[in-house]
Amino acid sequence: MEELFGAYASLAMLVGTEIIACIVYEMGTPEQKKKFLRPVMTGEKIWCTAVTEPNAGSSTADIETTAVLDGDDYVINGTKVWISAGSISDVALVLAKIEQDSEKAGLCHILVDREVSPYEATELPKLGVRSCPTSELIFRDCRVPKENLLVAPGAGLKQILHIFELPRCQLCIGATGIAQAALDASIEYATQRYQFGKPIGSFQLIQQMIADMYADIEAARYLAYKGFYMLDKRVRCDKETSAAKSFGTEMAVRVTSLALRIHGANGLSEEYPVERYARDARSLTIPDGTTQIQKLIVARSLLGIDGFR
């Protein structure tokens, strides 16, 4: 993912959407794995995860999309926004507020096969990672077979918070890849661009920026590695992964900003890659929890005081 993000962040984001298959691998029934997991692993189908809504971003518990049991189907109604790969998706993993017998039973995950249970999709233009579709999804009386329920009613919120740990590390290492590409481009430019009869890389302020970029990138890389290590060990790591995501993505914003400065006016030109790196880096600070939300998670773990209440 680090290499992919450094080369082309939009492609990396598309690849990253398929990470949701891990959820079905760990939690799905044998029938669900056969029906949904095999097609995504063979590349026959594209997945998306539908969580964020117009009135529920950072506060996942406030989602309004509902799933009501009606005979052998759940009927889904609601709107999801900023869904990566949503418009080209074949399957959506939808977080919904489930209701049974007129009693709210909490949140759940439901697998929605678009061919069987159609939903609408509209593209949302954005600042960066422009070649990765980001969409609004609308579910209108969308009937989904009840056997597509992935997470038992009431367990959806706990599971989605756990699921976030992996993509947060992924975004950190992805931001590291973008920042590394920006540093590499800056080093090349600083050695080839001449002013006052010498390469600009010989100027001390340019050298300071290069050194700061390197240190920032290395710090983010190892925060991501620690998070991935803890995930491999299957131990709780919300503090570590949130620290990685908040530091790594903001680091990429700082580093790409310095890359623009090193390139001068050429940094604003689409003929050079650093303007794309800057746009893509800024776009990574929002998904899977904003920087401010990540810091609240880290502080809550350290202080034992919940800043969300």
Buried (B, 14 or more C-beta within 10 A) or exposed (E): BBEBBBEBBBBBBBBBBBBBBEBBEEBBEEEBBEBBBEBBEEEEBBBBBBBBBEEBBEEBEEBEBBBBBEEEBBBBBBBBBBBBBBBBBBBBBBBBBBBEEEEEBBBBBBBBBBEEBEBBBEEBEBEBBBEBBBBBBBBEEBBBBBEBBBBBBEBBBEBBBBBBBBBBBBBBBBBBBBBBBBBEBBBEBBEEBEEEEEBBBEBEEBEEBBEEBBEBBEBBBEBBBBBBEBBEEEEEBBBBBBBBBBBBBBBBBBBBBBBBBBBEEBBEEEEBBBBBBBBBBBBBBBBBBBBEBBBBBBBBBEEEEEEEE
